[in-house]
Amino acid sequence: MAESFGTDAERYDRTRPGYPDAMVEAIIAASPGPAMLDVGCGTGTAARQFRSAGCTVLGVEPDARMADFARRGGFEVEVAKFEDWDPAGRKFDAVIAGTAWHWVDPVAGAAKAAQVLRPGGRLAPFWHVFQLPPEVAEAFGTAYKQVVPDAPFDLTATTRTLDVYKRGFDKAAESIRQAGAFGEPEQWPFEWERFYTRDEWLEQIPTQGSVTRLPADKLAVVLEAVGAAIDALGGGFTMHYTTMVVTAARTDAP
């Protein structure tokens, strides 16, 4: 699944949300300099925001299709899984990962981040948690269960709250502790909202990890159900997001 997002890199880049400016500013302010390593940089969504804020960004991305898209935006991207990537002695002020760190082995990833960070450098993976309107979430989960009855995950819940993801954030923090090269991890939440029209949300659905590999006929069932639910709400909805950063500073030289 981690390497399925490049199937339609242009759609992914066009529809996936960016990150709060306040989050970008906070990570930069807590880092010793502007040199960023973007792990799982994808099409460059986060990289563009950090570059606009004055940083230099090197991307590491396992999907060559996503890497090619980011390169067209002017970024240097090296194709590799982060655990296997060769830093060739390079050092960075921060290692960031936008909605990608869960694809990295958390302990090996933290150890690799410690290897490439300068003293005081910051490891800062971050994720979106979003809460759909209950009607939309239920429509999606029910339709998905219909077309993928043996799915290994349950998408029928009507909410996706921060509490659901807390275990994952705590696990990421514990993995950073296990690396033994960082100060105490912190969790920084950033709250924001975005309004989606029916068409905007339906266009994003095919980029979501649970859906990227669905055949067209099964995807159509999901889109029809979700579209009907959004129509019943008046043709759009406001999504509440929490963007959570799990972060710690490198305590000493590698």
N, C-alpha and C positions, 0 to 999 in steps of 0.2 A: 504493500500500500504506500510506503514511504516514497517510492519512485513512480507512482502512478499519476502524480499531479501534473507532470509535464505533458500529459496527453493533449491538453489544450492550454498551453502556457499563456496565450494571449487572453483567454477568458479568465484564467486564474488572476492574472495581473489586473485586469479591468474590474473584476468584481470583488476581490477580497479586500476587506477594510484595512486601512493603514493603522497607525498607532498614535496615541495621544501625544501632542507636542510636549506636554508637561513631563511625560515619561522620558522622552528623548533628552530633554534638558536635564532631568535629574540624573540620568546615567552619565551624561557628559560631565556634569558638575562633580560627580563622585569619582571620576577617572583622572589619572595623573596627566593625561595628554589626549590628543585627538586621533590616534591611530587605532582603528577598530578592525577586528576580525569578525566577520558575520558568518556564523555557522548555519548551514542550511539556508543560504541566502535566497533561494528560490528565484523569482523574477526580479528581485531587488527592491521590494516594497519598503522594508525597513532601511535598507542601505541608502535609498534616495533621501529619506528623511534625515539620516545622520549626516550624509554629505551636505545637504542643504543647511545643516546647522554648523558646518565648518569642519567636519571630520574627513579623514581619508579612510576608505573602506576596502578591504580585501575580502572577497567572498570565497567560501568553500561550499560546494554543492554536489551531491552525488548524482543528480539527474542532469545529463548533458543538455537536454532540451531546455530546462529551466536556466542553466548556466548560459547558454547561448542567448537567451532573451535578455538576461541581465547584462551581458557583454554589449548588446546593442544599445543599452542605456549608458555605456561608458565605464562600466565597472570591470576590474580585473577579477576573474573568477577561476578557481582551480577545481577541477572535477575530481572529487574523492569523498569517501566517507570520512568524517572528522577523525574517527579513531585511527584510521589508516593514513591520514594526510601527513605529508612531510613538511614541517615548517621551515626546514633548511636554515635553522639558526635565527629566524626572524622573531622579533618581539613586538608586542602590542600593548596598548594601554587599556583595552577592554576587549573581552570576548562576548559578543552578543549572539542571540539566537531567537528570531521571531517566529513563534509558533512552530518550532522545529526541534527543540531539545529533547522531546519525548521520543524522537527517532534515534537518538544517540544513546549508547550505553552510558548510564548516568555516572558510574564510578570511573570508567575509563575516560569519559568525556571531561570530567572535572580534573582528572590527572593530566590530560593533554592540555587543558586550559591553563593549568598551573605552570606547565612547561613553557608556554609561549607568552605568558604575561610578565610584564616588568613588575618589580616590587611595588606594591600599592595598586597594581592593575586590578581591574574589576571583571569578574565573571557575572554576566547579567542575562540569563535567558528569560523570555517573557511570553505570555500566552493571553489570548482572549478567552474570557468566559462570557457567554451571552445567554440571555433568557428570552426565548420566544414567547409570544402570547400563547396561553394554554391551548387555544383552539388550533393554532398553526402547528404547535409541537405535537399534539395528539394526532392530527391529520398525517403528518410526516411519519410518525412512529407506526401508526396503523397500516399505512400504505407500504412502508418498507417491510414490515413483518409479513404482509401479504405476498410480496414478490421475492423476499428472501426469508422463508420460514425457518431456516436453520442458521440464521445469523448468530455469530458468537457473542453479540452484544445486544442489549435491550434499548431500543430507541422509542419505546412507547410512553416514557415519562413525559408529563406535561410541562415540566420546567427543567432548566439547566442552570442551577444556581451555583454561587461560589462554593457553597458547602459540598456540592457533589465533587468538586475538583480539589478540595483541600488536601485530601490524602496524597494526590499526585504532587502538589506543591511541597508538602512536608517531606515526601520521598526525595524530591529534587534537592531540598535543603540538606537532608541527611547524607545524600551522596556527596555533596560538597564538603560536609564535615569529614567524611571518610577519606577524602583526598589528603587531608592533613596539612594543607598548605594555605588555607584561607582562614580569615577571621570568622566570627559567628555569622551565619547566613541570616539575611533579613528578607521579609516579604513586603513589597511596596505595591499597594493597590491603587489603580487610577480608574475613576468612574467617568463614563460618558455615554451619550446616546446618539442614535442615528435613525432617521426615518427611511424606510424602504417602501417603494411601490411594489405592487404585485410582480411586475416584470423584472425589477431589479433583484428581488429575492429569488425568483425562479431561475434567473440567469446564474446566480451564485451556486445554487444547489449542486449542479454537476461537478463543481470543484471540491466538494466536501469529501473527506477521506472514505466515508462509508458508501459513497455513491460513484466514485470515479470509475469503477470497473463494472458498473451495471450495464447490461445491454440496452439498446435504445428502447425496446418495447417495455421493459421493466421500469426504466427511468421515466417513461411517459406516464405510467400509472402513478408514480410518486408526484410528478409535477402537476398532474391533473388534480389530485387530492389536495395538495398544498395550495394550488391556485384557487380552488373553490373555497377553501377556508379563508384565504386572504380576501377574496371577493366578498365573503359574508361579513368581513370586518370593515368594508367600505373601500377596499382596493389598496390598502397599505397599512403599515403598523410602525410603531416606534420600538426599536430594539434597545434594550439596556445592556451595555457592555461593562465588564470589569476587566481591565488589562492588568495582570499580575506579574510583577518582576520578582524573581527569586535570585538574590544577589549577595555576593561576598567579595571582599578585597583580598588580593594576594598578600600574604604576610611577610614573605622574605624572598630573597633571590633564589631561583631554581638551582 
